[in-house]
Amino acid sequence: MDSEIDVDNSPAYRVYKSGRIERLSGETFKPPSPLTPENGVVSKDTLFSPEHNLSVRIFLPEKASAATGEKLPLLVYFHGGGFVIETAFSPTYHTFLTTTAATADCLAVSVDYRRAPEFPIPVPYEDSWDALKWVLSHISGAGPEQWINKHADFGKLFLAGDSAGGNISHHLATRAKREGIDSVISGVVLIHPYFWGKAPVDEFETRDERKRKGVEARWRVASPNSEEGVDDPLFNVVGSESVDISGLGCGRVLVVVAGDDTFARQGLGYVAKLEKSGWEGEVESPDTDNARKVVNKVAEFIQK
């Protein structure tokens, strides 16, 4: 039974009927670089949840680290990977956040969270919320991490993420509004956000049976206890009438979509729903899957 495959999402991962998962990508650990700058940025890992042994990786432009008290915009980033693969310490995200911190001249905090299927939804959301609260514990300048105390400008705090991390960023922003801490969030960046539902979001969203079954199987891996499947409001943010996004807890939103991405129409549908919801804010939606262009768009959004 341990050799029988239940979900084959190669080249990302395979899940076997025994429950065992074989992650095929996103597992390489890239060490931080606290002393030797990479692209003008130093980095280090700091524990935010001793209970669950979870850390963040912090990226700081070297020129700020050498300056006394220079405050920078603060970017809190949640990695993608469908809630199943990748970490805050993989080469992909280390490189992306290093480049983003350098380009945007910001302090970036990349969050690691426990992943499905060992820790299914809602665990990734709860870990991410705990990380955000940990970051906010530094507002007074007396938090446990000195780079944040010294260099974070909490008047310019942004949440961001790609794929599953985009989904997480949305839900954290709405939770921040519900819990009354939205005033500290300047903006949210959703890069190729991971939203879906049983029904197409519009007439332009093309689906074949293979794509539909693949997305449904991957969501089942991430959220096996979801009674509504892909219509779960955590996933079907755009199509579900029960999901009100007018209470998004920020004043600006950047939604980056890619024309050939499976979830591109969902991203555009999110923009349309946000504009119609009565939410009083500013939303942008550039179309690109080029990493360098994504970094530039994020930097422009932060610096605006």
N, C-alpha and C positions, 0 to 999 in steps of 0.2 A: 504493500500500500504506500510505503514511503517513496516509491519510485513512480507512482501514478500522479500525473500532473493534473491539477484542478484548474489553475489559471496560468496560461503561458503568455506573459507580457514581455517576451524577449524583444529587444536586447536589454530590457530594464530589470526584470525579475521573473521568477517562476514560483508559484505556490503549489505545493503538493497536497494531495487529499489527506495526508497525515496532519496537515497544518504547518509543516515546515516550509520556510521561505528561503529561496536561494536568490540573493541579490546579485545581479550581474554587472551593475554599474553604480557609480556614486559612492563607493565605499572607501576609496583611497583617502588617507589622511594627509593633508598638507600642513606641515608645522607652521605656527605663527612666526613672525619675524620682529621681535621686540627691539632688537639692537641694530639690525641692518635694514635700512629702508628698501622697500620694493616700490618702484615707480614713485618715490618720494613719500611713501607711507610706511609707518611702523604698525605692528599688530601684536596683540596678545590675547590669551584666553583667560576668562575669569568665571568662576563658579557663581551661578545665580540661584541654583536650587540644590543645596547639599542633600536634601532628602531623596532626590531622584538622580543625583550626580549629573546635573545638566549645566552646561556652560554657554557663555556667549563669546564670540570673537569680536574684539574691538579694533577698529582701524582708525588711525590718527595721522593726518598729514604731518610730516616731520617738522616743517617750519613752525607749526603750531605747538608741537611738543617742546620746541626750543624757546618759544616765546612765553612770557609771563602773563598768565591769565587771559590769553586770547580765546574768545568764545566763538564757537562754530555751530552752524546748523546741525541738528542731531537726526540721523536717519536710523530707524529701527527696522531691520530687514528680516523677513521670514522666507526661508528657502523653499523651492518647489520640489517636485518629485512625486506628486500624486498621493502625498501623505505616507509613502512607502519607502522611497529611495532618497539618496542624497543626504547631506548633513551640512551644517554651517562650516565644516572644516574640509570639505572636498575641494579639490583644485578648481573646479568650476566656480564655486562661490567665493573662494579666497581671491581668485583673480578678478571676478566681477566687482566685489566690494572694494578691493584695493584700487581698481581703476575708477570706480564711482567716487570714492573718498577723495582721490586725487583731482578728478575732474570737477566735482561739485564743491571742493574745499570744505568738506563736512566731516564730522565725527560719525562713523558708522558702527552700529552694533548689530552683528549678525547672530540670530537666535537659533540655538539647537533645541529641538523638541523630540519627544519620544514618538516613534513611528509605528504605524499599523504594519502587519496584522498583530504583532505582539502587544501593541498598545493601541487599540482601535479608537476611532472617533467616539467620544469627544476629547480624548486625552491630548491630542496635538493642540486643540484650541485652549485647553486649560493650562498646559505648559506655556503656551505663547502668552496667555494673559498674565500668568505669574511672572514671565520675563518682562513684560511691559510694566507691571507694578514695581518690579525690582528697579528698572530704569528710572521710573518716576520717584523712587525713594531718594534720588540724588538731587531733587529740585532745590532743596535747601542748601546744597553744597556740602552736606555731611553724610553722604552715602558711602558704601563700602569700597567703591572703585574711584580712585583719584583722577584718572583720565576723564571720567564723566563729570565729577565734581568741578574740575578745573576748566574743562573746555566745552561742555555742552551748553548751548543756548536753548533753554527750554521755551523760549518764545518762538522758536523755529523747529518744532518737532514734527517729523514726518514718519508715517508708517508705510512700509512698502513690502512687496513680495511678488514672486512670479509663480504661475501655475497654482499649486495648492497654497503657496505662500500669499498669493493674491487673494485667494478665497479667505484665508485666515485674516489678512489685513482688513478686508471688508467687515468681517464679523467682529473683530476687535474694535473697529471704529463705531459700529452700532452699539456694542456693549458699553463702550466708553460713554456714549450719549446716555444710555439707560442709567448708568451708575454715576453720572454727573461729573465726569472728569474730561469731557470732550473739549473743554475750553483750552486745554494745553496742546491739542493736536491741530497743527496748521494745515496739514494736507495728507492725502493718502494716494499711493501709487500702486496700481494693479497692472502687472505685466502678464499678458496672455492669461487672464484669470481662469481658474478651474471651476466653471459653472456649467450645469447641464440640466436637462429634464427630459421626460419621455416624449413630449411634443416639441417639434422645432420652434425656435423662438420667432422666426419669420419665414416668409416664402423663399428666402435666399439660402437658408441653412439646409444644405444637401446632406443626406445621410444614406449610407447603404447598410445592409444588415450586419455586415462584418464590423463596421465602425460602431453601430449601436450596441451590439453585443459586447464588443471590447470595452466600451466605456462603462456599461452596466457591470461587467465582471470586475473591472478595476475599482469601481465604487464599492462593490460588495466586499472586496479585500479590505478597503479602508474603513468601511462602516458596516460590518456584518449584522449588526443588530438594528439597522434602519428598517422600520416597517414599511416605509413608502419607497424604498429603493432609490432610484435616481431622482424621484420627485421629493425627496427629503428637502425641507426648506434650507438646510445647510448647504445643499448642492444646487438645488433648483431656485437660486436666488432671483433669476430673471423671470422665469415663467410662472412661478407660484404666486397666486393672488394673495396668499396669506403672508407673504414677505413684503413688508413696508420698508422701503429704503429711504423714506423722506427724513428719517431721524439719523442719518449718517452723521457721525460726530466730528465733522471737520468742515472747513470752508472752501477747500479746493480738492479736486480729484483729477488724477491723470490715469487714463486707461489706455495702455499700449496693446494694440492688437496686431496680428499678422495675418494677411489675407488668406494664406493656405493652411493656417492652423485649424485643427479640429474645432477649437473653441472660439474662433474669431467672431462668429455671428453672436455668440453669447456675450462677448465683450461689448460689441456694438449695441446689443439689446440692453445691456446694463446701463450704458450711457443714455439711451433713449428713455428707459424707465426712470432713471435718476432725474432727467430733465422734466419729465411729466409728473413727478411725484410731489412737487411743491417744495422740494429741498432748495434752500436758498444758498447756492454756492456756484462755483465756477468749475466746469468740467472740460477737459481736453481729451482727444482720442486719436493720436497719431497711429499710422499703420506701418510697422516695421518689425522684422525679425533679425535685423542686423545688430549684433551685440554692441558694436561701437556706437551706432545710432541710438540704441536704447539708453546707453550710458549718458549720451549727450542730452537726450530728452529728459531724463531724470535729473541731470545736473541743472538744466535750464529751469525746470519746475521748482527745484529747491532754491535756486538763486533768485527767482522772480520776486 
